[in-house]
Amino acid sequence: METITRINGNGQPYTVDMPKVVILTDEINDVALKHIEDNTGLHFTNEHTRNYEAQPTTAAQITALILTYNFKTQYYNNWDAKNTLFLKFDHHVGFKVDSICVSCCEHNHIPTHGLEADDRLAC
């Protein structure tokens, strides 16, 4: 398995394996899963969660995955999610959003920290 060396906030290098990839969704159809596997070599399963998981062995697999579908991404390497890249399908809409209203924040459980009703939160 390839590794990635990063620099932490204190300027110290540290090395990790390729992150586990988790697609946050209840269901992906078999055609999409096959398309992902054909393009990346990654076999996603959902045996233990409602999400789909795969363990890449190369950076090229992650790159191919990102270039196969539009995903929103979040990377975590903490107590709860060690070296994990979370992906959500973007559906081409999220990329076009520059800001959201307070009502939308509240609907999506995003803390507004005292924003007024007509304020907007940058995305």
Wavefront OBJ file of the C-alpha trace (Angstrom):
o trace
v 0.000 0.000 0.000
v 1.216 3.483 -0.834
v 1.604 6.017 1.954
v 1.146 9.783 2.173
v 3.472 12.042 4.148
v 1.882 15.221 5.444
v 3.041 18.103 7.621
v 1.098 18.670 10.856
v 0.296 22.044 12.455
v 3.642 21.988 14.308
v 5.606 21.573 11.084
v 6.388 17.910 11.775
v 6.011 15.323 9.009
v 3.891 12.243 9.609
v 3.053 9.347 7.321
v -0.261 7.530 6.902
v -1.566 4.796 4.621
v -4.123 5.570 1.946
v -7.314 6.688 3.712
v -10.372 4.479 3.842
v -13.045 5.959 1.554
v -16.656 6.111 2.726
v -19.461 7.233 0.423
v -22.224 8.627 2.619
v -25.406 7.348 1.027
v -28.087 4.797 1.758
v -27.990 3.197 -1.655
v -25.918 3.151 -4.827
v -27.272 1.164 -7.733
v -25.269 -1.759 -9.111
v -24.545 0.063 -12.376
v -22.886 2.959 -10.512
v -20.890 0.566 -8.308
v -19.680 -1.322 -11.375
v -18.784 1.966 -13.089
v -16.739 3.029 -10.062
v -14.990 -0.331 -9.853
v -14.205 -0.387 -13.594
v -12.692 3.116 -13.401
v -10.847 2.830 -10.081
v -10.418 -0.813 -9.122
v -12.208 0.000 -5.855
v -14.870 -2.458 -4.700
v -17.318 -0.639 -2.412
v -19.372 -2.650 0.076
v -21.913 -1.756 2.743
v -21.705 -4.836 4.941
v -21.460 -3.148 8.350
v -22.967 0.299 7.767
v -25.583 2.080 5.701
v -22.689 3.710 3.816
v -20.397 2.253 1.170
v -16.728 1.665 2.060
v -13.552 0.747 0.210
v -9.840 0.711 1.037
v -7.671 2.166 -1.747
v -4.081 0.993 -2.030
v -2.851 3.765 -4.346
v -3.345 7.500 -4.706
v -4.253 6.881 -8.346
v -7.400 5.029 -7.214
v -8.537 8.021 -5.143
v -7.764 10.403 -7.999
v -9.714 8.269 -10.472
v -12.658 8.120 -8.046
v -12.766 11.898 -7.650
v -12.592 12.273 -11.438
v -15.321 9.662 -12.050
v -18.116 11.381 -10.075
v -18.610 14.807 -8.521
v -18.262 14.449 -4.762
v -18.287 16.765 -1.805
v -15.405 15.660 0.431
v -14.354 15.758 4.083
v -11.216 14.134 5.450
v -10.896 13.125 9.103
v -8.045 11.623 11.047
v -9.243 11.750 14.635
v -10.586 9.563 17.421
v -13.876 8.748 15.660
v -12.739 8.520 12.057
v -9.127 7.512 11.676
v -7.648 8.377 8.264
v -11.011 8.404 6.495
v -12.130 10.320 3.416
v -15.902 10.863 3.445
v -17.660 11.520 0.141
v -21.178 12.659 -0.711
v -22.602 12.831 -4.214
v -22.824 16.487 -5.243
v -25.527 16.195 -7.927
v -24.019 19.261 -9.638
v -25.902 21.688 -7.374
v -23.646 22.139 -4.342
v -20.747 23.377 -6.465
v -22.858 26.285 -7.698
v -23.895 27.442 -4.206
v -21.948 30.411 -2.849
v -24.024 31.060 0.276
v -27.134 29.851 2.096
v -29.756 31.667 4.160
v -30.239 31.252 7.898
v -33.430 29.251 7.333
v -31.497 26.762 5.167
v -28.784 26.513 7.836
v -31.368 25.708 10.472
v -33.073 23.164 8.198
v -29.700 21.409 7.677
v -28.685 21.591 11.376
v -25.815 24.034 10.701
v -25.067 26.304 13.696
v -25.777 29.952 12.865
v -24.078 31.504 15.927
v -26.327 34.559 16.126
v -26.841 35.273 12.431
v -29.904 37.401 11.708
v -32.771 36.085 9.563
v -31.633 37.998 6.446
v -27.907 37.128 6.829
v -26.208 34.554 4.635
v -23.561 31.925 5.450
v -20.754 31.502 2.903
v -20.261 27.964 1.647
l 1 2 3 4 5 6 7 8 9 10 11 12 13 14 15 16 17 18 19 20 21 22 23 24 25 26 27 28 29 30 31 32 33 34 35 36 37 38 39 40 41 42 43 44 45 46 47 48 49 50 51 52 53 54 55 56 57 58 59 60 61 62 63 64 65 66 67 68 69 70 71 72 73 74 75 76 77 78 79 80 81 82 83 84 85 86 87 88 89 90 91 92 93 94 95 96 97 98 99 100 101 102 103 104 105 106 107 108 109 110 111 112 113 114 115 116 117 118 119 120 121 122 123
